[in-house]
Amino acid sequence: MEQPGSVPSWRQAELASSLRQCWQTSNPTTPSSRTAAIVQCFVRALQSSELRQFRPDAIWTALQNVYYLDEAQSHLNSYRNGGSELDLIEGLYSVRQGWVRSSGVALEKAYEHIYNPTLSSSYPPVYLVLKARIRRDSVGRQAVNLGIDGIGEAREDDAYLVTVDPQERVHVFGAVQIKASVGDRADQGGPRSSVMMELGYFSAVFTLDPMEVGRSPSGMLVHPSYIATVNGTTQQQNAWHYVYVGRNANRHRPAPPGVYSRIKEVDLRNQPDTFDHDCRRAATDWLSHGHRIPVNWT
């Protein structure tokens, strides 16, 4: 029996079939092509009108399953043809590690692809630039302080927010951590964010986790201590300016007022959204107030 509000199993099979077709059409054979295929299949699924009822995290999990099944097939065939159990275990482990390496970069590129068209057309223009790209000044202008002037680089920084002032000078005004789930390196992400905010930068997290759903492996968005860490308490500052979570289209009741004051839903299918709006405000305030915004900025 299907659970109330859940997606019927036949629709889940439809999602898996659509993603599998996209993956096989991409025919990825190298690490870089696998990363590109993950981006393409994820974005295409988000844009598909037939798959609109699926949450972004559900699409991501289904895509992970398609990746595993496709990449593991050759190892399973070798085992069926007389290969050793040790070779099978090592092969399946390599598949898992391949997903870890490819999917992290792919998710970052997917957010870059989704948001930059609307962010860059705003005023002031804003660019979500991946850390790997920022050293090359990908916004096409002379860099003033891209990633190293006063803020350093850290593993937890997945992307930087870049804007351009009226004199055409380029500045980093914020950093974004991009995670499939907020349980990924949450303990390390908070302290890095606190450093950025103390230096006057906008700091945010993206996660596919939907609000009020205890998604494995973490379920952090229903955990009171995590919510308190995000929002801040009388004893401690907020850990980020905002945590942007995937929109849960199947949630039929509003979030309790005040509980999620710094946790905001975004709609990856429709831009501009809350993140676009906040970035424009943050860039404007940062440029207007001596290249700083306060830790408790809202």
C-alpha positions as CSV (number, residue, x, y, z in Angstrom):
1,M,0.0,0.0,0.0
2,E,1.3,3.4,-0.9
3,Q,1.9,5.9,1.9
4,P,-0.3,9.0,1.9
5,G,1.3,11.8,-0.1
6,S,4.0,9.4,-1.5
7,V,4.7,9.0,-5.2
8,P,3.2,5.7,-6.6
9,S,5.7,3.0,-7.4
10,W,4.8,3.0,-11.0
11,R,5.8,6.7,-11.2
12,Q,9.1,5.9,-9.4
13,A,9.7,3.3,-12.1
14,E,9.0,6.0,-14.7
15,L,11.6,8.2,-13.1
16,A,14.2,5.4,-13.1
17,S,13.4,4.6,-16.7
18,S,13.8,8.3,-17.8
19,L,17.1,8.7,-16.0
20,R,18.4,5.4,-17.3
21,Q,17.6,6.4,-20.9
22,C,19.4,9.7,-20.4
23,W,22.4,8.0,-18.9
24,Q,22.7,5.4,-21.7
25,T,22.3,8.1,-24.3
26,S,25.2,10.0,-22.7
27,N,27.3,6.8,-22.7
28,P,29.9,8.1,-20.3
29,T,33.2,6.3,-20.3
30,T,35.6,8.6,-18.5
31,P,35.4,10.4,-15.1
32,S,34.8,13.8,-16.7
33,S,32.1,12.4,-19.0
34,R,30.4,10.7,-16.0
35,T,30.3,14.0,-14.2
36,A,28.9,15.7,-17.3
37,A,26.3,13.0,-17.6
38,I,25.1,13.4,-14.0
39,V,24.7,17.1,-14.5
40,Q,22.8,16.6,-17.8
41,C,20.5,13.9,-16.4
42,F,19.7,15.7,-13.2
43,V,18.9,19.1,-14.9
44,R,16.9,17.4,-17.6
45,A,14.8,15.5,-15.0
46,L,14.2,18.8,-13.1
47,Q,13.0,20.4,-16.4
48,S,10.7,17.5,-17.4
49,S,7.1,18.3,-17.0
50,E,6.3,14.6,-16.6
51,L,8.6,14.4,-13.5
52,R,7.5,17.6,-11.6
53,Q,6.0,15.7,-8.7
54,F,9.4,14.3,-7.8
55,R,11.4,16.2,-5.2
56,P,15.0,17.1,-6.2
57,D,16.5,14.7,-3.6
58,A,14.4,11.8,-5.0
59,I,15.7,12.5,-8.5
60,W,19.2,12.6,-7.1
61,T,18.8,9.3,-5.3
62,A,17.3,7.6,-8.3
63,L,20.2,8.9,-10.5
64,Q,22.6,7.5,-8.0
65,N,20.9,4.1,-8.3
66,V,21.1,4.3,-12.1
67,Y,24.8,5.1,-11.9
68,Y,25.5,2.2,-9.6
69,L,23.6,-0.3,-11.7
70,D,25.3,0.8,-14.9
71,E,28.8,1.0,-13.6
72,A,28.6,-2.2,-11.6
73,Q,27.3,-4.3,-14.5
74,S,30.8,-5.2,-15.9
75,H,32.0,-6.2,-12.4
76,L,29.0,-8.4,-11.9
77,N,29.4,-10.0,-15.4
78,S,33.0,-10.8,-14.6
79,Y,32.0,-12.5,-11.4
80,R,29.3,-14.5,-13.1
81,N,31.9,-15.7,-15.6
82,G,34.2,-17.0,-12.9
83,G,35.8,-13.9,-11.4
84,S,36.8,-13.9,-7.7
85,E,34.8,-12.4,-4.9
86,L,37.7,-10.2,-4.0
87,D,37.7,-8.7,-7.5
88,L,34.0,-8.2,-7.3
89,I,34.3,-6.4,-3.9
90,E,37.1,-4.2,-5.2
91,G,35.1,-3.4,-8.4
92,L,32.0,-2.5,-6.5
93,Y,34.0,-0.3,-4.1
94,S,35.5,1.5,-7.1
95,V,32.0,2.2,-8.4
96,R,31.0,3.7,-5.0
97,Q,34.2,5.9,-5.0
98,G,33.5,6.9,-8.6
99,W,30.1,8.2,-7.6
100,V,31.5,10.1,-4.6
101,R,34.1,11.8,-6.8
102,S,31.8,12.5,-9.7
103,S,28.6,13.4,-8.0
104,G,30.0,16.1,-5.7
105,V,31.4,18.1,-8.6
106,A,28.3,17.4,-10.7
107,L,25.9,18.8,-8.1
108,E,28.0,22.0,-7.9
109,K,28.0,22.3,-11.6
110,A,24.2,21.7,-11.7
111,Y,23.6,24.6,-9.3
112,E,25.9,26.8,-11.3
113,H,24.0,25.9,-14.5
114,I,20.6,26.5,-12.8
115,Y,21.3,29.8,-11.1
116,N,23.8,31.8,-13.2
117,P,21.5,32.8,-16.0
118,T,19.2,34.8,-13.7
119,L,21.9,35.9,-11.2
120,S,24.1,37.4,-13.9
121,S,21.2,39.3,-15.4
122,S,20.4,41.1,-12.1
123,Y,21.9,44.3,-10.8
124,P,24.4,44.2,-9.4
125,P,25.3,41.2,-11.5
126,V,26.1,38.1,-9.4
127,Y,27.9,34.9,-10.4
128,L,28.0,31.6,-8.6
129,V,31.5,30.5,-9.4
130,L,32.9,27.1,-8.4
131,K,36.1,27.1,-6.4
132,A,37.8,25.2,-9.1
133,R,37.0,27.9,-11.7
134,I,37.6,31.0,-9.6
135,R,41.3,30.8,-9.9
136,R,40.9,31.3,-13.6
137,D,38.7,34.5,-13.2
138,S,35.9,32.9,-15.1
139,V,33.7,36.0,-15.0
140,G,35.9,37.5,-17.7
141,R,37.1,40.6,-15.9
142,Q,40.2,41.6,-13.9
143,A,39.9,39.9,-10.5
144,V,40.3,42.1,-7.4
145,N,40.0,39.5,-4.6
146,L,38.9,36.2,-6.0
147,G,39.1,33.7,-3.3
148,I,42.4,34.4,-1.6
149,D,42.4,38.0,-0.4
150,G,41.6,37.9,3.3
151,I,39.4,34.8,3.3
152,G,41.7,32.0,2.1
153,E,40.4,28.8,0.6
154,A,39.0,25.9,2.6
155,R,37.7,22.5,1.7
156,E,34.2,23.5,2.9
157,D,34.0,26.3,0.3
158,D,32.4,24.7,-2.8
159,A,31.6,28.0,-4.6
160,Y,32.0,31.7,-4.2
161,L,29.5,34.5,-4.9
162,V,31.0,37.2,-7.1
163,T,29.7,40.6,-8.0
164,V,30.9,43.7,-10.0
165,D,30.9,47.2,-8.5
166,P,30.1,50.4,-10.5
167,Q,33.8,50.8,-11.3
168,E,33.8,47.3,-13.0
169,R,35.9,45.8,-10.2
170,V,35.2,42.2,-9.4
171,H,34.7,41.1,-5.8
172,V,33.9,37.9,-3.9
173,F,31.1,38.8,-1.4
174,G,30.2,35.4,-0.2
175,A,30.7,31.6,-0.1
176,V,28.4,28.7,-0.6
177,Q,28.6,25.1,0.5
178,I,26.8,22.7,-1.7
179,K,25.8,19.3,-0.3
180,A,23.4,16.6,-1.4
181,S,22.5,16.3,2.3
182,V,23.2,18.6,5.2
183,G,24.6,15.7,7.1
184,D,27.6,15.7,4.8
185,R,30.5,17.4,6.8
186,A,28.0,19.5,8.8
187,D,30.4,19.7,11.7
188,Q,33.2,21.2,9.5
189,G,30.9,23.4,7.5
190,G,29.6,25.4,10.4
191,P,32.9,26.6,11.8
192,R,34.1,27.6,8.3
193,S,30.9,29.6,7.8
194,S,31.4,31.4,11.1
195,V,34.8,32.5,10.0
196,M,33.4,33.9,6.7
197,M,30.6,35.7,8.4
198,E,32.9,37.3,11.0
199,L,35.0,38.6,8.1
200,G,31.8,40.2,6.7
201,Y,30.9,37.8,3.9
202,F,27.6,36.2,3.0
203,S,27.6,32.5,3.9
204,A,25.0,29.9,2.8
205,V,24.5,26.2,2.3
206,F,22.6,24.4,-0.5
207,T,21.2,21.0,0.2
208,L,18.7,18.8,-1.7
209,D,17.2,17.7,1.6
210,P,13.6,18.8,1.8
211,M,12.2,20.6,4.8
212,E,10.6,18.5,7.5
213,V,11.6,15.2,5.9
214,G,14.0,13.0,7.9
215,R,15.9,12.0,4.8
216,S,18.6,9.3,5.3
217,P,21.4,9.4,6.3
218,S,21.0,12.5,8.4
219,G,17.4,13.8,8.8
220,M,19.1,17.0,10.1
221,L,16.3,19.3,9.1
222,V,14.0,17.8,11.7
223,H,16.6,17.7,14.4
224,P,16.1,20.5,17.0
225,S,19.8,20.9,17.7
226,Y,20.7,21.4,14.1
227,I,17.8,23.9,13.6
228,A,19.1,25.8,16.6
229,T,22.7,25.8,15.2
230,V,21.4,27.3,11.9
231,N,19.1,29.9,13.5
232,G,21.4,30.8,16.4
233,T,20.4,31.1,20.1
234,T,20.9,33.5,22.9
235,Q,24.1,31.7,23.6
236,Q,25.5,31.3,20.1
237,Q,25.5,33.1,16.7
238,N,23.7,31.6,13.7
239,A,26.1,29.2,11.9
240,W,25.1,30.4,8.4
241,H,23.1,33.3,7.0
242,Y,20.8,30.9,5.3
243,V,20.4,27.2,4.5
244,Y,18.6,26.7,1.2
245,V,16.7,23.4,1.0
246,G,14.9,21.5,-1.7
247,R,11.2,22.3,-2.1
248,N,9.0,19.5,-0.8
249,A,6.0,19.6,-3.1
250,N,4.2,16.9,-1.2
251,R,4.1,18.9,2.1
252,H,0.6,20.1,2.5
253,R,1.0,22.2,5.7
254,P,3.2,25.3,6.1
255,A,6.4,25.2,8.1
256,P,5.9,26.4,11.7
257,P,6.5,30.2,11.8
258,G,9.8,31.2,13.3
259,V,11.2,27.6,13.5
260,Y,12.8,27.8,10.1
261,S,13.8,31.4,10.1
262,R,17.1,30.8,8.4
263,I,16.1,27.7,6.5
264,K,14.5,28.5,3.2
265,E,12.9,26.5,0.5
266,V,14.1,27.0,-3.1
267,D,12.5,25.8,-6.3
268,L,15.2,24.5,-8.6
269,R,12.7,24.3,-11.4
270,N,11.8,28.0,-11.4
271,Q,14.2,31.0,-11.2
272,P,14.5,33.7,-9.9
273,D,13.7,32.3,-6.5
274,T,14.5,33.0,-2.9
275,F,18.2,32.4,-3.4
276,D,18.4,34.9,-6.3
277,H,16.6,37.5,-4.3
278,D,18.9,37.0,-1.2
279,C,22.0,37.2,-3.4
280,R,21.0,40.5,-5.0
281,R,20.3,41.9,-1.5
282,A,23.5,40.6,-0.1
283,A,25.6,41.9,-3.0
284,T,24.0,45.4,-2.8
285,D,24.4,45.6,1.0
286,W,28.0,44.3,0.9
287,L,29.0,46.9,-1.7
288,S,27.1,49.7,0.1
289,H,28.4,49.0,3.6
290,G,32.2,48.9,3.4
291,H,32.4,45.4,2.0
292,R,30.8,43.8,5.0
293,I,27.4,42.4,6.0
294,P,26.7,41.5,9.7
295,V,26.7,38.0,11.0
296,N,23.0,38.3,11.9
297,W,22.1,39.8,8.5
298,T,18.6,38.9,7.3
